[in-house]
Amino acid sequence: MPRPRLTGKMTTSEAGRELGMGSKKFLRWLKRGVLPPPSFIDNNGVRYFDQGWLQDSKKILRIKGGST
């Protein structure tokens, strides 16, 4: 049964895709603290990201030049 969608929130794969990253790199950067923590984590541990998070993360990527 599919999970209900949170309006205005992106899943991990959607957020990574918006930033132009593969899922492994995206999760690694989250774990290392390069990117801000998720906007919301549900009771099952599913991470969700909102537009504010996306804007902040894009600023970080511009500063870092997109690489580690």
N, CA, C and O atoms as CSV, one atom per row, in Angstrom:
chain,resi,resn,atom,element,x,y,z
A,1,MET,N,N,0.844,-1.184,0.000
A,1,MET,CA,C,0.000,0.000,0.000
A,1,MET,C,C,0.888,1.247,0.000
A,1,MET,O,O,1.769,1.360,0.852
A,2,PRO,N,N,0.685,2.171,-0.917
A,2,PRO,CA,C,1.536,3.364,-0.973
A,2,PRO,C,C,1.323,4.263,0.238
A,2,PRO,O,O,0.243,4.316,0.826
A,3,ARG,N,N,2.396,4.966,0.584
A,3,ARG,CA,C,2.320,5.928,1.690
A,3,ARG,C,C,1.540,7.157,1.249
A,3,ARG,O,O,1.593,7.541,0.081
A,4,PRO,N,N,0.816,7.777,2.176
A,4,PRO,CA,C,0.164,9.045,1.811
A,4,PRO,C,C,1.207,10.130,1.567
A,4,PRO,O,O,2.231,10.172,2.249
A,5,ARG,N,N,0.956,10.991,0.614
A,5,ARG,CA,C,1.891,12.074,0.279
A,5,ARG,C,C,1.664,13.269,1.188
A,5,ARG,O,O,0.526,13.626,1.493
A,6,LEU,N,N,2.751,13.877,1.612
A,6,LEU,CA,C,2.668,15.132,2.338
A,6,LEU,C,C,2.705,16.252,1.311
A,6,LEU,O,O,3.627,16.315,0.498
A,7,THR,N,N,1.746,17.110,1.337
A,7,THR,CA,C,1.653,18.204,0.373
A,7,THR,C,C,2.848,19.144,0.506
A,7,THR,O,O,3.174,19.599,1.603
A,8,GLY,N,N,3.494,19.428,-0.623
A,8,GLY,CA,C,4.610,20.368,-0.636
A,8,GLY,C,C,5.926,19.802,-0.150
A,8,GLY,O,O,6.884,20.553,0.030
A,9,LYS,N,N,6.002,18.506,0.066
A,9,LYS,CA,C,7.235,17.884,0.551
A,9,LYS,C,C,7.781,16.931,-0.511
A,9,LYS,O,O,7.023,16.312,-1.258
A,10,MET,N,N,9.102,16.827,-0.561
A,10,MET,CA,C,9.772,15.908,-1.482
A,10,MET,C,C,10.356,14.750,-0.686
A,10,MET,O,O,10.743,14.909,0.472
A,11,THR,N,N,10.413,13.593,-1.316
A,11,THR,CA,C,11.084,12.452,-0.708
A,11,THR,C,C,12.590,12.592,-0.924
A,11,THR,O,O,13.045,13.515,-1.600
A,12,THR,N,N,13.349,11.678,-0.351
A,12,THR,CA,C,14.804,11.693,-0.498
A,12,THR,C,C,15.205,11.641,-1.970
A,12,THR,O,O,16.050,12.420,-2.410
A,13,SER,N,N,14.610,10.734,-2.727
A,13,SER,CA,C,14.997,10.616,-4.140
A,13,SER,C,C,14.614,11.867,-4.930
A,13,SER,O,O,15.365,12.298,-5.806
A,14,GLU,N,N,13.463,12.450,-4.631
A,14,GLU,CA,C,13.049,13.672,-5.325
A,14,GLU,C,C,13.974,14.842,-4.989
A,14,GLU,O,O,14.350,15.611,-5.873
A,15,ALA,N,N,14.338,14.975,-3.720
A,15,ALA,CA,C,15.229,16.069,-3.311
A,15,ALA,C,C,16.607,15.907,-3.950
A,15,ALA,O,O,17.185,16.880,-4.434
A,16,GLY,N,N,17.128,14.695,-3.956
A,16,GLY,CA,C,18.413,14.443,-4.593
A,16,GLY,C,C,18.385,14.776,-6.073
A,16,GLY,O,O,19.319,15.373,-6.608
A,17,ARG,N,N,17.313,14.385,-6.721
A,17,ARG,CA,C,17.157,14.670,-8.152
A,17,ARG,C,C,17.103,16.180,-8.394
A,17,ARG,O,O,17.700,16.671,-9.352
A,18,GLU,N,N,16.395,16.919,-7.537
A,18,GLU,CA,C,16.322,18.380,-7.665
A,18,GLU,C,C,17.703,19.025,-7.543
A,18,GLU,O,O,17.964,20.066,-8.145
A,19,LEU,N,N,18.584,18.399,-6.760
A,19,LEU,CA,C,19.940,18.935,-6.578
A,19,LEU,C,C,20.928,18.360,-7.594
A,19,LEU,O,O,22.101,18.734,-7.599
A,20,GLY,N,N,20.458,17.456,-8.448
A,20,GLY,CA,C,21.322,16.866,-9.461
A,20,GLY,C,C,22.296,15.848,-8.905
A,20,GLY,O,O,23.392,15.681,-9.440
A,21,MET,N,N,21.908,15.163,-7.833
A,21,MET,CA,C,22.784,14.178,-7.180
A,21,MET,C,C,22.177,12.791,-7.254
A,21,MET,O,O,20.957,12.624,-7.273
A,22,GLY,N,N,23.049,11.807,-7.295
A,22,GLY,CA,C,22.611,10.437,-7.133
A,22,GLY,C,C,22.241,10.185,-5.683
A,22,GLY,O,O,22.632,10.945,-4.797
A,23,SER,N,N,21.493,9.127,-5.440
A,23,SER,CA,C,21.002,8.872,-4.084
A,23,SER,C,C,22.122,8.590,-3.091
A,23,SER,O,O,22.039,9.015,-1.939
A,24,LYS,N,N,23.164,7.884,-3.511
A,24,LYS,CA,C,24.265,7.578,-2.579
A,24,LYS,C,C,24.978,8.849,-2.131
A,24,LYS,O,O,25.234,9.036,-0.942
A,25,LYS,N,N,25.296,9.716,-3.077
A,25,LYS,CA,C,25.977,10.971,-2.740
A,25,LYS,C,C,25.078,11.844,-1.871
A,25,LYS,O,O,25.532,12.432,-0.889
A,26,PHE,N,N,23.806,11.926,-2.237
A,26,PHE,CA,C,22.863,12.735,-1.477
A,26,PHE,C,C,22.793,12.268,-0.024
A,26,PHE,O,O,22.884,13.089,0.889
A,27,LEU,N,N,22.635,10.973,0.202
A,27,LEU,CA,C,22.558,10.442,1.569
A,27,LEU,C,C,23.875,10.621,2.314
A,27,LEU,O,O,23.879,10.883,3.516
A,28,ARG,N,N,24.993,10.482,1.605
A,28,ARG,CA,C,26.306,10.680,2.233
A,28,ARG,C,C,26.455,12.128,2.706
A,28,ARG,O,O,26.931,12.370,3.815
A,29,TRP,N,N,26.055,13.081,1.881
A,29,TRP,CA,C,26.147,14.491,2.258
A,29,TRP,C,C,25.218,14.815,3.422
A,29,TRP,O,O,25.574,15.611,4.291
A,30,LEU,N,N,24.029,14.210,3.451
A,30,LEU,CA,C,23.124,14.403,4.591
A,30,LEU,C,C,23.765,13.873,5.870
A,30,LEU,O,O,23.763,14.539,6.905
A,31,LYS,N,N,24.311,12.668,5.781
A,31,LYS,CA,C,24.917,12.024,6.954
A,31,LYS,C,C,26.107,12.825,7.479
A,31,LYS,O,O,26.293,12.938,8.691
A,32,ARG,N,N,26.904,13.374,6.582
A,32,ARG,CA,C,28.085,14.160,6.978
A,32,ARG,C,C,27.727,15.558,7.480
A,32,ARG,O,O,28.569,16.241,8.063
A,33,GLY,N,N,26.499,15.980,7.261
A,33,GLY,CA,C,26.085,17.310,7.694
A,33,GLY,C,C,26.410,18.405,6.699
A,33,GLY,O,O,26.313,19.588,7.024
A,34,VAL,N,N,26.799,18.022,5.479
A,34,VAL,CA,C,27.064,19.022,4.438
A,34,VAL,C,C,25.752,19.713,4.066
A,34,VAL,O,O,25.707,20.929,3.880
A,35,LEU,N,N,24.690,18.920,3.960
A,35,LEU,CA,C,23.356,19.450,3.693
A,35,LEU,C,C,22.577,19.520,4.998
A,35,LEU,O,O,22.841,18.745,5.917
A,36,PRO,N,N,21.622,20.437,5.092
A,36,PRO,CA,C,20.822,20.548,6.318
A,36,PRO,C,C,20.010,19.273,6.564
A,36,PRO,O,O,19.755,18.510,5.632
A,37,PRO,N,N,19.609,19.043,7.806
A,37,PRO,CA,C,18.776,17.870,8.089
A,37,PRO,C,C,17.423,17.989,7.385
A,37,PRO,O,O,17.003,19.088,7.024
A,38,PRO,N,N,16.745,16.863,7.191
A,38,PRO,CA,C,15.433,16.896,6.539
A,38,PRO,C,C,14.459,17.820,7.264
A,38,PRO,O,O,14.587,18.056,8.466
A,39,SER,N,N,13.501,18.331,6.530
A,39,SER,CA,C,12.474,19.197,7.105
A,39,SER,C,C,11.578,18.423,8.058
A,39,SER,O,O,11.089,18.970,9.047
A,40,PHE,N,N,11.364,17.144,7.754
A,40,PHE,CA,C,10.443,16.326,8.532
A,40,PHE,C,C,10.833,14.867,8.361
A,40,PHE,O,O,11.186,14.442,7.261
A,41,ILE,N,N,10.772,14.104,9.434
A,41,ILE,CA,C,10.977,12.655,9.377
A,41,ILE,C,C,9.755,12.018,10.015
A,41,ILE,O,O,9.416,12.322,11.159
A,42,ASP,N,N,9.087,11.126,9.271
A,42,ASP,CA,C,7.872,10.524,9.824
A,42,ASP,C,C,8.211,9.394,10.797
A,42,ASP,O,O,9.384,9.096,11.025
A,43,ASN,N,N,7.193,8.776,11.360
A,43,ASN,CA,C,7.378,7.723,12.363
A,43,ASN,C,C,8.099,6.497,11.821
A,43,ASN,O,O,8.659,5.716,12.590
A,44,ASN,N,N,8.090,6.323,10.509
A,44,ASN,CA,C,8.773,5.195,9.878
A,44,ASN,C,C,10.192,5.540,9.448
A,44,ASN,O,O,10.884,4.700,8.872
A,45,GLY,N,N,10.632,6.761,9.720
A,45,GLY,CA,C,11.977,7.176,9.353
A,45,GLY,C,C,12.105,7.724,7.948
A,45,GLY,O,O,13.216,7.972,7.480
A,46,VAL,N,N,10.985,7.918,7.266
A,46,VAL,CA,C,11.016,8.468,5.909
A,46,VAL,C,C,11.297,9.965,6.001
A,46,VAL,O,O,10.625,10.694,6.731
A,47,ARG,N,N,12.304,10.411,5.246
A,47,ARG,CA,C,12.704,11.814,5.254
A,47,ARG,C,C,11.897,12.594,4.219
A,47,ARG,O,O,11.632,12.109,3.119
A,48,TYR,N,N,11.515,13.810,4.596
A,48,TYR,CA,C,10.816,14.708,3.676
A,48,TYR,C,C,11.509,16.062,3.691
A,48,TYR,O,O,12.037,16.494,4.715
A,49,PHE,N,N,11.498,16.723,2.543
A,49,PHE,CA,C,12.198,17.985,2.351
A,49,PHE,C,C,11.236,18.988,1.742
A,49,PHE,O,O,10.493,18.658,0.817
A,50,ASP,N,N,11.246,20.229,2.262
A,50,ASP,CA,C,10.354,21.256,1.722
A,50,ASP,C,C,11.135,22.234,0.843
A,50,ASP,O,O,12.347,22.102,0.672
A,51,GLN,N,N,10.425,23.208,0.296
A,51,GLN,CA,C,11.054,24.162,-0.626
A,51,GLN,C,C,12.109,25.023,0.069
A,51,GLN,O,O,13.119,25.367,-0.545
A,52,GLY,N,N,11.893,25.372,1.325
A,52,GLY,CA,C,12.900,26.136,2.068
A,52,GLY,C,C,14.189,25.356,2.205
A,52,GLY,O,O,15.279,25.910,2.062
A,53,TRP,N,N,14.064,24.066,2.484
A,53,TRP,CA,C,15.235,23.193,2.585
A,53,TRP,C,C,15.964,23.165,1.241
A,53,TRP,O,O,17.190,23.259,1.187
A,54,LEU,N,N,15.197,23.036,0.163
A,54,LEU,CA,C,15.791,22.971,-1.174
A,54,LEU,C,C,16.557,24.252,-1.497
A,54,LEU,O,O,17.666,24.190,-2.029
A,55,GLN,N,N,15.985,25.404,-1.186
A,55,GLN,CA,C,16.666,26.679,-1.443
A,55,GLN,C,C,17.962,26.780,-0.642
A,55,GLN,O,O,18.994,27.190,-1.174
A,56,ASP,N,N,17.908,26.405,0.642
A,56,ASP,CA,C,19.116,26.440,1.479
A,56,ASP,C,C,20.191,25.512,0.929
A,56,ASP,O,O,21.370,25.865,0.895
A,57,SER,N,N,19.779,24.333,0.502
A,57,SER,CA,C,20.735,23.352,-0.017
A,57,SER,C,C,21.368,23.814,-1.322
A,57,SER,O,O,22.556,23.587,-1.552
A,58,LYS,N,N,20.590,24.455,-2.170
A,58,LYS,CA,C,21.140,24.982,-3.425
A,58,LYS,C,C,22.177,26.067,-3.153
A,58,LYS,O,O,23.181,26.154,-3.860
A,59,LYS,N,N,21.944,26.896,-2.135
A,59,LYS,CA,C,22.934,27.913,-1.753
A,59,LYS,C,C,24.228,27.246,-1.304
A,59,LYS,O,O,25.317,27.677,-1.682
A,60,ILE,N,N,24.109,26.200,-0.502
A,60,ILE,CA,C,25.289,25.469,-0.022
A,60,ILE,C,C,26.060,24.889,-1.197
A,60,ILE,O,O,27.287,24.977,-1.239
A,61,LEU,N,N,25.353,24.299,-2.147
A,61,LEU,CA,C,26.022,23.713,-3.315
A,61,LEU,C,C,26.738,24.771,-4.146
A,61,LEU,O,O,27.826,24.522,-4.666
A,62,ARG,N,N,26.135,25.944,-4.273
A,62,ARG,CA,C,26.805,27.022,-5.020
A,62,ARG,C,C,28.094,27.432,-4.319
A,62,ARG,O,O,29.114,27.656,-4.972
A,63,ILE,N,N,28.051,27.531,-2.997
A,63,ILE,CA,C,29.242,27.913,-2.235
A,63,ILE,C,C,30.324,26.845,-2.353
A,63,ILE,O,O,31.498,27.161,-2.542
A,64,LYS,N,N,29.922,25.573,-2.241
A,64,LYS,CA,C,30.880,24.475,-2.289
A,64,LYS,C,C,31.346,24.168,-3.706
A,64,LYS,O,O,32.354,23.485,-3.887
A,65,GLY,N,N,30.643,24.650,-4.693
A,65,GLY,CA,C,31.005,24.336,-6.070
A,65,GLY,C,C,30.521,22.965,-6.493
A,65,GLY,O,O,30.947,22.450,-7.527
A,66,GLY,N,N,29.625,22.358,-5.698
A,66,GLY,CA,C,29.012,21.085,-6.065
A,66,GLY,C,C,29.845,19.855,-5.831
A,66,GLY,O,O,29.480,18.783,-6.312
A,67,SER,N,N,30.966,19.955,-5.102
A,67,SER,CA,C,31.787,18.757,-4.891
A,67,SER,C,C,32.346,18.725,-3.482
A,67,SER,O,O,32.426,19.745,-2.797
A,68,THR,N,N,32.739,17.502,-3.061
A,68,THR,CA,C,33.412,17.338,-1.765
A,68,THR,C,C,34.758,16.700,-1.968
A,68,THR,O,O,35.486,16.474,-1.002
